């Protein structure tokens, strides 16, 4: 878990973690073992390195998105303010 992360729920159905990335900070390469939903709390620009490619994503507060298990990536805060988002892992 990242230094600026807070686990809010962890049970046999879901794991919910609030993450805060400072400008330029990144998660490090990791693989998602479960399907998950990201809920942005702040607007921001996210840089992703995934499958050998770089892409950018603009986040809007409350505009959630879903990803399937197996995603491997490194996520960077590509903006000038803290990027805060909640990750909801669906454990089954």
Backbone as CSV, one residue per row, in Angstrom:
resi,resn,N_x,N_y,N_z,CA_x,CA_y,CA_z,C_x,C_y,C_z
1,UNK,0.851,-1.178,0.000,0.000,0.000,0.000,0.895,1.239,0.000
2,UNK,0.460,2.273,-0.701,1.218,3.518,-0.796,1.320,4.217,0.555
3,UNK,2.351,5.034,0.701,2.567,5.787,1.945,1.367,6.672,2.288
4,UNK,0.798,7.321,1.290,-0.331,8.227,1.520,-1.656,7.557,1.178
5,UNK,-1.825,6.325,1.643,-3.051,5.572,1.402,-3.668,5.187,2.735
6,UNK,-4.981,5.073,2.724,-5.712,4.706,3.939,-6.718,3.616,3.589
7,UNK,-6.556,2.448,4.183,-7.507,1.362,3.981,-8.745,1.690,4.806
8,UNK,-9.899,1.763,4.151,-11.137,2.133,4.820,-12.023,0.931,5.106
9,UNK,-12.019,-0.034,4.212,-12.805,-1.261,4.384,-11.951,-2.416,3.882
10,UNK,-11.964,-3.519,4.630,-11.246,-4.717,4.197,-11.976,-5.924,4.789
11,UNK,-12.824,-6.541,3.972,-13.550,-7.713,4.424,-13.546,-8.757,3.307
12,UNK,-14.362,-9.784,3.432,-14.321,-10.854,2.429,-15.033,-10.502,1.115
13,UNK,-15.664,-9.333,1.022,-16.395,-8.918,-0.187,-15.726,-7.770,-0.940
14,UNK,-15.111,-6.832,-0.176,-14.540,-5.637,-0.822,-13.377,-5.088,-0.006
15,UNK,-12.473,-4.434,-0.723,-11.363,-3.710,-0.102,-11.431,-2.294,-0.658
16,UNK,-11.553,-1.312,0.228,-11.686,0.090,-0.178,-10.499,0.863,0.383
17,UNK,-9.779,1.542,-0.518,-8.584,2.280,-0.124,-8.630,3.675,-0.723
18,UNK,-8.354,4.672,0.122,-8.269,6.072,-0.331,-6.794,6.377,-0.569
19,UNK,-6.470,6.833,-1.779,-5.089,7.138,-2.155,-4.926,8.640,-2.379
20,UNK,-3.760,9.141,-2.022,-3.389,10.541,-2.297,-2.004,10.524,-2.929
21,UNK,-1.925,11.044,-4.174,-0.646,11.148,-4.877,-0.279,12.615,-5.031
22,UNK,0.881,12.981,-4.538,1.393,14.339,-4.723,1.787,14.523,-6.180
23,UNK,1.889,15.753,-6.660,2.324,15.984,-8.040,3.643,15.255,-8.322
24,UNK,3.674,14.503,-9.412,4.869,13.761,-9.795,5.019,12.406,-9.116
25,UNK,4.272,12.147,-8.050,4.371,10.860,-7.347,3.730,9.761,-8.184
26,UNK,4.125,8.523,-7.905,3.545,7.401,-8.644,3.412,6.188,-7.745
27,UNK,2.615,5.231,-8.186,2.308,4.053,-7.383,3.389,2.991,-7.446
28,UNK,4.179,2.983,-8.504,5.077,1.871,-8.777,4.294,0.808,-9.535
29,UNK,4.994,0.012,-10.348,4.295,-1.016,-11.124,3.625,-2.004,-10.184
30,UNK,2.383,-2.311,-10.479,1.620,-3.269,-9.688,0.580,-3.943,-10.569
31,UNK,0.089,-5.081,-10.086,-0.914,-5.863,-10.817,-2.155,-5.975,-9.960
32,UNK,-3.303,-5.737,-10.556,-4.575,-5.830,-9.844,-5.084,-7.270,-9.904
33,UNK,-5.264,-7.871,-8.744,-5.716,-9.256,-8.650,-7.231,-9.388,-8.752
34,UNK,-7.947,-8.272,-8.575,-9.404,-8.284,-8.567,-9.941,-7.186,-9.485
35,UNK,-11.172,-7.373,-9.972,-11.859,-6.271,-10.635,-11.919,-5.110,-9.648
36,UNK,-11.921,-3.875,-10.179,-11.953,-2.733,-9.269,-12.622,-1.533,-9.910
37,UNK,-13.030,-0.616,-9.053,-13.641,0.646,-9.448,-12.807,1.760,-8.844
38,UNK,-12.536,2.798,-9.636,-11.863,4.000,-9.150,-12.887,5.123,-9.082
39,UNK,-12.921,5.805,-7.929,-13.803,6.951,-7.724,-12.916,8.166,-7.448
40,UNK,-12.726,9.053,-8.432,-11.919,10.250,-8.203,-12.601,11.179,-7.195
41,UNK,-11.817,11.704,-6.283,-12.299,12.684,-5.311,-11.950,14.088,-5.802
42,UNK,-10.786,14.215,-6.416,-10.346,15.500,-6.962,-10.220,15.386,-8.480
43,UNK,-10.303,16.503,-9.149,-9.993,16.550,-10.577,-8.481,16.429,-10.716
44,UNK,-8.041,15.877,-11.820,-6.602,15.789,-12.022,-6.260,15.058,-13.292
45,UNK,-4.962,15.044,-13.553,-4.424,14.406,-14.756,-3.587,13.218,-14.320
46,UNK,-3.943,12.048,-14.835,-3.263,10.819,-14.479,-2.469,10.320,-15.676
47,UNK,-1.207,9.991,-15.429,-0.348,9.399,-16.463,-0.204,7.923,-16.132
48,UNK,-0.430,7.068,-17.107,-0.353,5.628,-16.887,0.656,4.993,-17.826
49,UNK,1.477,4.119,-17.280,2.353,3.273,-18.079,1.768,1.885,-17.982
50,UNK,1.345,1.340,-19.145,0.617,0.078,-19.159,0.935,-0.650,-20.455
51,UNK,1.316,-1.912,-20.343,1.627,-2.745,-21.514,2.645,-2.073,-22.437
52,UNK,3.648,-1.428,-21.831,4.698,-0.793,-22.607,4.306,0.511,-23.269
53,UNK,3.124,1.007,-22.966,2.649,2.257,-23.568,2.317,3.288,-22.494
54,UNK,2.402,4.544,-22.884,2.036,5.655,-22.001,0.711,6.240,-22.485
55,UNK,-0.177,6.515,-21.524,-1.413,7.211,-21.880,-1.774,8.155,-20.741
56,UNK,-2.637,9.081,-21.060,-3.061,10.100,-20.102,-4.573,10.007,-19.918
57,UNK,-5.030,10.345,-18.723,-6.459,10.323,-18.433,-6.797,11.531,-17.562
58,UNK,-7.854,12.226,-17.927,-8.338,13.352,-17.134,-9.415,12.844,-16.184
59,UNK,-9.242,13.077,-14.889,-10.199,12.629,-13.895,-11.084,13.781,-13.444
60,UNK,-12.350,13.468,-13.232,-13.318,14.439,-12.715,-13.899,13.877,-11.428
61,UNK,-14.081,14.716,-10.419,-14.623,14.230,-9.142,-15.938,13.483,-9.348
62,UNK,-16.010,12.293,-8.770,-17.233,11.502,-8.815,-17.466,10.733,-10.098
63,UNK,-16.632,10.914,-11.118,-16.804,10.209,-12.396,-16.036,8.883,-12.333
64,UNK,-16.679,7.861,-11.805,-16.057,6.560,-11.545,-15.804,5.784,-12.832
65,UNK,-14.849,4.847,-12.755,-14.630,3.925,-13.864,-14.251,2.551,-13.334
66,UNK,-14.476,1.525,-14.147,-14.290,0.127,-13.795,-13.145,-0.469,-14.603
67,UNK,-12.349,-1.328,-13.955,-11.289,-2.073,-14.656,-11.338,-3.533,-14.228
68,UNK,-11.003,-4.418,-15.129,-10.974,-5.858,-14.846,-9.668,-6.264,-14.157
69,UNK,-9.720,-7.360,-13.451,-8.524,-7.938,-12.826,-7.461,-8.193,-13.885
70,UNK,-6.205,-8.161,-13.459,-5.101,-8.451,-14.364,-4.377,-7.227,-14.879
71,UNK,-4.939,-6.045,-14.660,-4.294,-4.814,-15.118,-2.935,-4.674,-14.419
72,UNK,-1.899,-4.415,-15.206,-0.559,-4.133,-14.671,-0.154,-2.751,-15.151
73,UNK,0.165,-1.871,-14.214,0.521,-0.513,-14.614,1.246,0.236,-13.505
74,UNK,1.766,1.393,-13.864,2.311,2.371,-12.924,1.501,3.639,-13.153
75,UNK,0.953,4.203,-12.087,0.074,5.368,-12.171,0.802,6.579,-11.586
76,UNK,0.855,7.669,-12.355,1.530,8.899,-11.945,0.523,10.031,-11.811
77,UNK,0.758,10.924,-10.873,-0.001,12.172,-10.833,0.682,13.106,-11.823
78,UNK,0.023,13.351,-12.937,0.579,14.209,-13.984,0.138,15.646,-13.868
79,UNK,-0.472,16.010,-12.738,-0.962,17.372,-12.548,-0.127,18.162,-11.566
80,UNK,-0.649,19.298,-11.168,0.071,20.215,-10.278,-0.514,20.262,-8.869
81,UNK,-1.548,19.464,-8.594,-2.158,19.387,-7.270,-2.231,17.928,-6.855
82,UNK,-2.449,17.696,-5.549,-2.628,16.326,-5.080,-3.772,15.670,-5.843
83,UNK,-3.588,14.415,-6.179,-4.615,13.621,-6.848,-5.153,12.641,-5.803
84,UNK,-6.450,12.734,-5.517,-7.052,11.876,-4.500,-8.141,11.039,-5.166
85,UNK,-8.094,9.727,-4.900,-9.095,8.826,-5.465,-9.300,7.655,-4.520
86,UNK,-10.476,7.035,-4.642,-10.814,5.858,-3.857,-10.831,4.659,-4.791
87,UNK,-10.171,3.600,-4.383,-10.135,2.348,-5.144,-10.991,1.319,-4.404
88,UNK,-11.942,0.723,-5.105,-12.823,-0.291,-4.536,-12.528,-1.602,-5.259
89,UNK,-11.886,-2.533,-4.573,-11.584,-3.839,-5.140,-12.740,-4.786,-4.809
90,UNK,-13.226,-5.492,-5.817,-14.371,-6.395,-5.674,-13.842,-7.810,-5.480
91,UNK,-13.873,-8.291,-4.274,-13.190,-9.542,-3.930,-13.992,-10.796,-4.239
92,UNK,-15.216,-10.650,-4.653,-15.967,-11.824,-5.078,-17.183,-12.018,-4.324
